[in-house]
Amino acid sequence: MRRSGILMHITSLPGPEGIGTLGQEAYDFADFLHSAGMTIWQMLPVGPVGYGESPYQSTSVYAGNPLLISIRTLEKEGLVTLSAEDAYPDDNPETVCYEAVRPWKEKLLRRCYQESCFKLRDEVEAFADSNPWVRDYALFTALKEHFGGSMWTRWPDEAIRRRKKQAVAQYEHQLKEEISYQLFVQYLFFRQWFALKKYANDRGILMFGDMPIYVAEDSADTWTQPDVFQLDRNGVPKSVAGVPPDFFSEDGQKWGNPLYRWWWLRLRGYDWWVSRMKGMAAMFDMVRIDHFIGFANYCTIPYGDPNARRGRWVPGPGKALFRKLNKAVPGLDIVAEDLGEITNRVKDLMAYTGYPGMKVMCYGFGGNHQENCHYPGNYKENDVLYTGTHDNDTVLGWYSTASEEEKQAAREALSFEEAAQAPEAFVRAVMAAKCRTAVVPMQDVLGLDGSARMNYPGTIGGNWRWRMLPGKADAALAERLLTLNKETNRERT
């Protein structure tokens, strides 16, 4: 089946709360996808954002991001009382201002808790009982609040850092109210999430989630299960993840995430990964595994190094992990983010799993076109094809900075003449390609320039902030996309 979709993170939706939410704007976007004949809504990770507001540095592999909870929906459900003074002063609808959104939403969520915690007590308790991870996460988050937001490895009480039984019991009693609030917030997130998912699924839209391969150093996961990671006795990573120096960067990329103790996980039957994948399978219809090549070979960088120059590749878990996952969580619809250094071991793992990989058309016009797997004409049916991803520029932004050779190659391959025609030409080419699945970032659907870029890898500050202006995903645009879906035999049936 040929299918198409749009990459649009929840935070980028328009709306009156300073950030896209799981509220009416999300339902409107699902309707837009339905009208456009699309099958897939792809988004970035939806966990609590961590360092630099990155969804790839979340404080939990299971929890939901409270910033995505719709306050308006809570008001409509009678769970919180709002006045005119509570409106978010959104003075820039094209940008998420996390510094303003976070305290505004926190204030109203706490009001919601005060007004409705008793009313929803049974539902919250049932939610906590059916999600074993959430009580640990609530305690972790309450402790971070208690200790002024510091990393758990720097909490002044060694007993709770090491999760001594008596210390856990003490803080569970001491922080009972804050823990209750955190449980309440997670319940609200998943209440809204699964309502939206059902709405989208009922309209033939698959929810396509993103699973980072690594977890943040400062996370509930490293605190609750330190034996899963390469940490010293104080919880500090021995080595961290990244990418060694290459043609693009003489320093490489140091991500800073702790690495897994794969030998120990194998002895445990990869139970941590099975649990994590079951969680993703419950939330999403499709799952993109970020940095899939790290399961074949992963880079280890000494902790404390300023860059990745001493990074080196070592073998990952390989087939053994996916043999276990496919048995424990059958029927997963997985896409492997296989961008990067594709070794024979990576190729072998991709062939073994049969997962579709990713191709990015904006990467296709440099170097030797016959050897460039991203060049039009070199794609396979099993590839998932993109104009670009969240980590690279929009088509228009790419074209403005590309070399003359790349621009000429793109014009010749895609039959356009001017920069302004590039986004439409790329979108049409992606949709017309032989790949069974085609996904286009909303920025390229709208033909936006580099100011709409979502992320600059390796930088901190200013990322993850783009928002679509209200009214842009209108009926006329849906009709144009529907026509394109019909022409390229991707219309949802």
ABEGO torsion letter per residue (X at the ends): XBBBBBBBBAAABBEAAGBBBABAAAAAAAAAAAAAGBABBBBBBABBBBBGGBAABBABAABBBAAABBAAAAAAAGABBBBAAABBBBABAABBBAAAAAAAAAAAAAAAAAAAAAAAAAAAAAAAAABAAAAAAAAAAAAAAAAGGBBAAABABAAAAAGBAAAAAAAAAAAAAAAAAAAAAAAAAAAAAAAAAAAAAAAGBBBBBBBBABBBABBAAAAABAAABBBBAAGBBABBBEBBBBAABAAEBBAGBBBBBAAAAAAAGGAAAAAAAAAAAAABABBBBBGAAAAABBBBBBBGBABAAABBBBBBAEAAAAAAAAAABBGBBBBBBABEBBBAAAAAAAAAAGBBBBBBAAAAABEBAAABAABBGABBAABBBBABBAABBBAAAAAAABBAAAAAAAAAAAGBABAAAAAAAAAAAAAABABABBBBBAAAAAGBBAAABABBBGBBEGBGABBBBBGABBAAAAAAAAAAAAAAGABBX
